[in-house]
Amino acid sequence: MSGTGMTTAAELHSPKLHIHLAAVERAIVYVAVFLAPYATFRFSDLFFTVSDFFFCLSLFLLLICGRIWNKPLGQATGLWLVAFTLLFLGMMIGSLLHSNPHRGLIVMAQYLFAYLLLMIILIRDDPKEAYRLAAIFLVSVILIDIHGIITFYAVGYVPGEGRGGIVTGGKRLATVLRNPNLAAAINGLTLPILLYFWSTGRVKSYVALPALAVFVVTVVLTSSNSGLFVMAICLTVFVAFISTPRLLLRLTFGAAVVVGALGLFGSKDMLPKTFQTRVLGALSSGDISEAGTFVSRAALMEEAVQIISDEPIWVVGVGADQFRERSVQAAPVHNLYLLLWVEGGLLALIGWMMFSGVGVLLAFGIRMAGGDKHALAAMITTVVVFLTIALFNPHMYARYWTIPVLLCFGLGLAQLRQATRQVKAEKRSNAGARLR
């Protein structure tokens, strides 16, 4: 063992090997981020995707190279861990008390991967890496959208695919995500990345405008009321944070041109029939019951409120997946706030909401420490969109929910690190000038 073993150990700790492993790890995490929206690429029925596999490889290589960052979110890392602890305790105590610990462990393992492990993997010390990862995810979503739009018009619905097709039987675009509402929500959650790159000049208008058009067309083709609502909120919040008189004047002029063009050359018949029925019908009549599956989802929310009041549920809930067991519709309530309250109690609900609270504190902290308003806008907009999407979805531990949020946090932290390094460089330059 002496000769060979010592050589092997020396090789493992050589700087050259670490450089090679770091390059391999970067390539692997790029692939993982690119594949993250492709949630249907998974191993059997287990919710462990091909992207998750590459993320695990990335984490393994980070451990080998000793590149695990102790505080990915800076001083806010501790609060993030407290948030996860509260979520874990609420969900697991409820599951244990109701004799269902295995489901609690499965659900919390998913949350652990999505909220803790991905934070360690995606928040990088190198600002360039933060920009690359965000750009890769953005490009992946745009490619999914372009593929979906082409399929919608060139192929359409394919009988026999049912709910698993790119286009549903109801003529709604589902993309490779196989879910129209999900496809629209992911676009709304990814849009702040595009807006950040555009507003900071990293992406030129001749690239950003077509990309924005792809996002809008995709959401229209999904005929998703929640998706349209989320996109409107995203644009409103981001513009509000970066608004200047000049920007508002440009936006007003652009909106006037678009409205004028639609008034002269457009008509309602240009929109998909499903969009006219599901979205425009509810908007024009003011009857929200016409907005897709609102009635059935409202019934689930009523069930959740009834369970909370009947139990009653305060600190801990009835355990993971127990709402589905008790529901008349045998489905989880599509409102994460109510679902966490029922299954994990206020402990779990407060813990999950703390994740967004940490993001807001981090955003304003970055702004006060020298970050610009574009980073603040991207982070706050992402948090607002994330919280809004939670109104229409059950458990949000799928990786495509948390990755855009963490990537926007990474963009903000990267911008702060660049500003900090510039300040330090200026101080050193000034000190050198005084010495001379």
Salt bridges, closest charged atoms under 4 A:
GLU25 OE1 - ARG67 NH1 3.24
GLU25 OE2 - ARG124 NH2 2.66
ASP52 OD2 - ARG399 NH2 2.65
ASP125 OD1 - ARG417 NE 3.97
GLU129 OE2 - ARG132 NH1 2.73
GLU311 OE2 - ARG326 NH1 2.50
ASP321 OD2 - ARG103 NH2 2.31
GLU343 OE1 - HIS395 NE2 2.81
ASP372 OD2 - HIS374 ND1 3.57
